[in-house]
Amino acid sequence: MIYNDDVDIFCGQRAQSMVVRFLKGNIMNSVASQAISDQPLDHHSEGNEHPSYPSKPIDLVHLSRQTFGSKELENEVLGLFVSHSRQCLNRLKTAETNQEWRDILHTIKGSARAIGAWKTADLAEVFEQKSEQLTDEEKIAAVKDMSVEVESTISYIQGLI
């Protein structure tokens, strides 16, 4: 949902209930840990740099800004993230090509950035960028890492809505 401030796509699907413009916890295996450590944290909301991840999985200030302070809209967007990110994880498990792998991870990254789930977005970005270099075993581990991270974010969301 964050592509150039004017795309209303969540996990490759349009959010049909309303059109909304949307202007990095868990223990990871060595593949994810190494991948994350190679990436700069310089692409977060409004050009702000975060030297480390916030203590919460979602940047609530960013989310509130993206939903114009509307709790109802915030809950709907978070609900969409929950359902669509799980769909994306299921698709990632069965991705057959590197392009499909990259596309799914790109979608997770964008959806996570839209709600301020920086760690989730950054992990997806790392795996997206390294898709050509990962062995099949590393991809299996990456899917597990992505699943743990997304489910952690979802668990936090469920405490909010």
C-alpha positions in Angstrom: 0.0 0.0 0.0 2.9 2.3 0.1 4.0 2.5 -3.5 4.5 6.2 -4.2 1.8 7.4 -1.8 -1.1 6.6 -4.1 -1.6 2.9 -4.5 -4.4 1.2 -2.5 -3.2 -2.4 -3.0 -2.8 -4.8 -0.1 -1.1 -8.2 -0.8 -1.8 -7.8 -4.5 -5.5 -7.2 -4.0 -7.5 -4.0 -3.8 -9.0 -3.1 -0.5 -12.6 -3.1 -1.6 -14.3 -1.7 1.4 -12.7 1.7 1.1 -10.1 3.5 -0.9 -7.3 4.6 1.4 -4.1 6.4 0.4 -1.1 5.2 2.3 1.7 7.6 1.8 11.7 -3.4 10.9 11.5 -9.3 18.6 11.7 -12.6 17.1 14.5 -15.0 17.1 15.6 -15.7 13.6 17.9 -18.4 12.1 21.3 -17.4 10.8 20.0 -16.8 7.3 17.6 -14.1 8.4 20.0 -12.7 11.1 22.8 -12.3 8.6 20.5 -10.9 6.0 19.0 -8.3 8.3 22.4 -7.2 9.6 23.5 -6.4 6.0 20.6 -3.9 5.5 20.6 -0.2 6.4 17.5 1.1 8.2 16.9 4.1 6.1 13.6 3.9 4.4 11.0 4.4 7.0 8.0 6.8 7.1 8.4 10.4 6.3 12.1 10.0 5.7 12.9 9.3 9.4 15.7 7.0 10.2 15.3 4.5 13.1 18.7 3.4 14.6 16.9 0.3 15.9 13.5 -1.3 15.9 10.9 0.1 18.2 9.8 -2.1 21.1 6.4 -2.7 19.6 5.9 -4.6 16.3 3.9 -1.7 14.8 4.7 2.0 14.8 1.4 3.3 16.1 2.2 6.9 15.4 2.8 6.0 11.7 -0.4 3.9 11.6 -2.4 6.7 13.1 -1.0 9.2 10.6 -1.8 6.8 7.7 -5.4 6.3 8.9 -6.0 10.0 9.6 -6.5 9.3 13.3 -9.6 7.2 12.6 -9.7 4.2 15.0 -12.3 2.5 12.7 -10.1 2.8 9.7 -7.1 1.7 11.7 -8.9 -1.5 12.8 -10.0 -2.2 9.2 -6.5 -1.7 7.8 -5.0 -3.9 10.5 -7.7 -6.6 9.8 -6.8 -6.5 6.2 -3.1 -6.9 7.0 -3.9 -10.0 9.1 -5.9 -11.8 6.5 -3.8 -10.7 3.5 -0.4 -11.4 5.1 -1.5 -14.9 5.9 -2.6 -15.4 2.3 0.8 -14.2 1.2 2.6 -16.6 3.5 0.6 -19.5 2.2 1.5 -18.4 -1.4 5.1 -18.0 -0.4 5.2 -21.6 0.8 4.2 -22.8 -2.7 6.1 -20.2 -4.8 7.8 -22.0 -7.7 9.9 -19.3 -9.3 12.2 -16.6 -8.0 10.0 -14.0 -9.6 6.9 -15.3 -7.8 8.9 -15.4 -4.5 10.1 -11.8 -5.0 6.6 -10.6 -5.9 5.0 -12.1 -2.8 7.7 -10.7 -0.5 7.4 -7.3 -2.2 3.7 -7.4 -1.4 4.3 -8.3 2.3 7.0 -5.6 2.5 4.6 -2.9 1.2 1.7 -4.0 3.4 3.9 -4.1 6.5 5.3 -0.6 5.7 1.8 0.7 5.3 1.0 -0.2 8.9 4.4 0.7 10.3 5.6 -2.9 10.9 9.2 -2.0 10.0 10.9 -5.2 11.2 8.4 -7.3 9.2 8.9 -5.1 6.1 12.7 -5.2 6.4 12.8 -8.9 6.7 10.6 -9.3 3.6 12.8 -6.8 1.7 16.0 -8.8 2.6 14.6 -12.1 1.4 13.1 -10.4 -1.7 16.6 -9.0 -2.6 18.4 -12.2 -1.9 16.0 -14.6 -3.6 18.4 -15.5 -6.4 21.2 -16.3 -3.9 19.2 -18.5 -1.5 19.4 -22.3 -1.7 16.2 -24.3 -1.4 17.0 -25.1 2.2 17.6 -21.4 2.9 14.3 -20.5 1.3 12.5 -23.0 3.6 14.2 -21.4 6.6 13.3 -18.0 5.2 9.7 -18.9 5.0 9.8 -20.1 8.6 11.4 -16.8 9.6 8.9 -14.8 7.7 6.0 -16.7 9.2 7.3 -16.2 12.7 7.7 -12.5 12.1 4.4 -12.0 10.5 2.6 -14.1 13.2 4.3 -12.0 15.9 3.0 -8.9 14.2 -0.5 -10.4 13.9 -0.5 -11.4 17.5 0.2 -7.8 18.4 -2.5 -6.6 16.1 -5.0 -8.9 17.6 -4.3 -7.3 21.0 -5.1 -3.9 19.4 -8.4 -4.7 17.6 
